[in-house]
Amino acid sequence: MSEEQKTETKRDRVRRLLLTPLAEMGFRWKRGTTDEDGRKRLDRVADDLAYLTDQNLDRLFLALQDKGEGSARCFWPEHATFVAYAQLAQPRPLSEMPGIASWFGSEAGRRAEEEGKLVAELRFWTVKRRPPMNDAERRRIAERAAEMRDRVARLCDKLDRGWSILPADAEWLAAYRRDEAAAQALRLEAKKGAA
């Protein structure tokens, strides 16, 4: 590994693998965009996509080649376009999502823990990329949480009695425990941040 690669920042890596190749293809800013404004906008894109692996940055480059704006399709796409295609290539880890730790550390997160809904809440966030927004979503989370608690209790009872469980049940229980630990870690992170 060269000295240059050792000191490459995450932003520089996104520039090298995605933004520079797109610029070399002819992507440019619309008339009236200052160099400074264009640089800031691309810096924001680079920062938001820094979580992507090299392979997924390559995939994103291929996906965005024909997504330019304007009649000639040569203007830089909007920030939302970059983020949407990045999510398809590689969903952003929940731990890097702005607001997730603060939500789990909030009153809503405390209630979810008390009511045994942390895993159901985390799985909702994983799919929707946001907290529950209405009563129907909150009811569905409560139902899923009750179903999961029931299943955990049944499986743990079998294991406590020395009985074997199906491999699929063992995998489900392990995944539940991982999600439970992840949700607890988010709560702890928020508590540390508030201290």
C-alpha positions as CSV (number, residue, x, y, z in Angstrom):
1,M,0.0,0.0,0.0
2,S,1.4,3.4,-1.0
3,E,1.8,6.3,1.4
4,E,-1.0,8.1,-0.6
5,Q,-3.4,5.3,0.0
6,K,-2.6,5.1,3.7
7,T,-3.6,8.8,4.2
8,E,-6.6,8.8,1.9
9,T,-9.7,10.0,3.7
10,K,-13.1,8.5,3.4
11,R,-14.2,11.6,1.4
12,D,-11.2,11.2,-0.9
13,R,-12.0,7.5,-1.5
14,V,-15.6,8.4,-2.6
15,R,-14.1,11.1,-4.9
16,R,-11.6,8.6,-6.4
17,L,-14.1,5.8,-7.0
18,L,-17.3,7.7,-7.8
19,L,-17.2,11.5,-8.2
20,T,-14.0,11.8,-10.3
21,P,-15.0,9.1,-12.7
22,L,-18.5,10.7,-13.1
23,A,-16.8,14.1,-13.7
24,E,-14.5,12.6,-16.2
25,M,-17.6,11.3,-18.1
26,G,-18.8,14.8,-18.4
27,F,-21.0,15.5,-15.3
28,R,-21.0,19.2,-14.6
29,W,-23.0,21.8,-12.7
30,K,-25.7,23.9,-14.2
31,R,-24.8,27.4,-15.2
32,G,-24.8,29.7,-12.2
33,T,-23.4,27.2,-9.7
34,T,-20.2,28.6,-8.2
35,D,-17.2,26.4,-7.9
36,E,-17.4,26.7,-4.1
37,D,-21.1,25.7,-4.0
38,G,-20.4,22.7,-6.3
39,R,-17.5,21.6,-4.2
40,K,-19.6,21.8,-1.0
41,R,-22.4,19.8,-2.6
42,L,-20.1,17.1,-3.7
43,D,-18.3,17.1,-0.3
44,R,-21.7,16.4,1.2
45,V,-22.4,13.6,-1.2
46,A,-18.9,12.1,-0.4
47,D,-19.5,12.3,3.3
48,D,-22.9,10.7,3.1
49,L,-21.6,7.8,0.9
50,A,-18.4,7.2,2.8
51,Y,-20.0,4.1,4.5
52,L,-20.1,2.3,1.1
53,T,-17.5,-0.4,0.3
54,D,-15.3,0.1,-2.7
55,Q,-17.2,-2.6,-4.5
56,N,-20.5,-0.8,-3.9
57,L,-19.1,2.6,-4.9
58,D,-18.1,0.9,-8.2
59,R,-21.7,-0.4,-8.5
60,L,-23.1,3.1,-7.7
61,F,-20.8,4.6,-10.4
62,L,-22.3,2.2,-13.0
63,A,-25.9,2.9,-11.8
64,L,-25.4,6.7,-11.9
65,Q,-23.7,7.0,-15.3
66,D,-27.0,7.7,-17.1
67,K,-28.8,9.5,-14.2
68,G,-27.6,13.0,-15.0
69,E,-30.1,15.8,-15.1
70,G,-31.1,18.0,-18.0
71,S,-31.9,17.2,-21.6
72,A,-28.3,16.0,-22.2
73,R,-28.2,14.1,-18.9
74,C,-24.9,15.7,-18.1
75,F,-25.7,17.8,-14.9
76,W,-24.9,16.4,-11.5
77,P,-27.9,14.5,-10.0
78,E,-29.5,15.8,-6.9
79,H,-28.2,14.7,-3.5
80,A,-31.3,12.6,-2.9
81,T,-30.6,10.6,-6.1
82,F,-27.1,9.7,-4.8
83,V,-28.5,8.7,-1.4
84,A,-31.3,6.6,-2.9
85,Y,-29.1,4.6,-5.2
86,A,-26.5,4.2,-2.4
87,Q,-29.3,2.7,-0.2
88,L,-30.0,0.2,-3.0
89,A,-26.4,-0.7,-3.4
90,Q,-25.7,-1.0,0.4
91,P,-28.2,0.1,3.0
92,R,-26.7,2.5,5.5
93,P,-26.1,0.9,8.8
94,L,-28.6,2.0,11.4
95,S,-25.8,3.0,13.8
96,E,-24.8,5.7,11.3
97,M,-28.2,7.1,10.8
98,P,-28.7,10.5,12.2
99,G,-31.2,10.5,15.0
100,I,-31.5,6.8,15.7
101,A,-29.4,6.8,18.8
102,S,-31.2,9.9,20.1
103,W,-34.6,8.2,19.4
104,F,-33.6,5.1,21.3
105,G,-32.3,7.3,24.1
106,S,-35.5,9.3,24.2
107,E,-38.7,8.8,26.2
108,A,-39.9,6.7,23.2
109,G,-36.9,4.4,23.5
110,R,-37.3,4.1,27.3
111,R,-41.0,3.1,26.9
112,A,-40.1,0.6,24.2
113,E,-37.6,-1.0,26.6
114,E,-40.1,-1.1,29.5
115,E,-42.8,-2.6,27.2
116,G,-40.4,-5.2,25.7
117,K,-40.6,-3.7,22.2
118,L,-37.0,-2.8,21.6
119,V,-36.3,-5.5,19.1
120,A,-39.6,-4.8,17.2
121,E,-38.8,-1.1,17.2
122,L,-35.2,-1.7,15.9
123,R,-36.5,-4.0,13.1
124,F,-39.1,-1.4,12.2
125,W,-36.3,1.2,11.9
126,T,-34.2,-1.3,9.8
127,V,-37.0,-1.6,7.2
128,K,-38.5,1.9,7.3
129,R,-35.4,3.9,8.2
130,R,-37.5,6.0,10.5
131,P,-39.5,5.8,13.8
132,P,-43.1,4.7,13.8
133,M,-45.3,7.7,12.8
134,N,-48.9,6.7,13.6
135,D,-51.1,4.6,15.8
136,A,-51.4,1.8,13.2
137,E,-47.6,1.4,13.0
138,R,-47.3,1.5,16.8
139,R,-50.0,-1.2,17.1
140,R,-48.2,-3.4,14.6
141,I,-44.9,-3.0,16.4
142,A,-46.6,-3.9,19.7
143,E,-48.2,-7.0,18.1
144,R,-44.9,-8.1,16.6
145,A,-43.1,-7.5,20.0
146,A,-45.7,-9.7,21.8
147,E,-45.3,-12.5,19.1
148,M,-41.5,-12.3,19.5
149,R,-41.6,-12.4,23.3
150,D,-43.9,-15.4,23.2
151,R,-41.5,-17.2,20.8
152,V,-38.5,-16.3,22.9
153,A,-40.2,-17.6,26.0
154,R,-41.2,-20.9,24.4
155,L,-37.7,-21.5,22.9
156,C,-35.9,-20.6,26.1
157,D,-38.3,-22.9,28.1
158,K,-37.4,-25.8,25.7
159,L,-33.7,-25.1,26.1
160,D,-33.9,-24.8,29.9
161,R,-35.6,-28.2,30.0
162,G,-32.7,-29.6,27.9
163,W,-34.8,-30.2,24.8
164,S,-33.4,-29.5,21.4
165,I,-34.9,-26.9,19.1
166,L,-34.9,-26.8,15.3
167,P,-31.9,-25.2,13.6
168,A,-34.3,-22.5,12.2
169,D,-35.5,-21.7,15.7
170,A,-31.9,-21.5,17.0
171,E,-31.0,-19.1,14.2
172,W,-34.1,-17.0,14.9
173,L,-33.3,-16.8,18.6
174,A,-29.6,-15.9,17.8
175,A,-30.8,-13.1,15.5
176,Y,-33.2,-11.9,18.1
177,R,-30.5,-11.7,20.7
178,R,-28.2,-9.8,18.3
179,D,-30.9,-7.3,17.6
180,E,-31.6,-7.0,21.3
181,A,-28.0,-6.3,22.0
182,A,-27.9,-3.7,19.1
183,A,-30.9,-1.9,20.5
184,Q,-29.4,-1.9,24.0
185,A,-26.2,-0.5,22.6
186,L,-28.1,2.3,20.9
187,R,-29.8,3.2,24.2
188,L,-26.4,3.1,26.0
189,E,-24.8,5.3,23.3
190,A,-27.6,7.9,23.7
191,K,-27.2,7.8,27.5
192,K,-23.5,8.4,27.2
193,G,-24.1,11.2,24.7
194,A,-26.5,12.9,27.1
195,A,-24.1,12.7,30.0
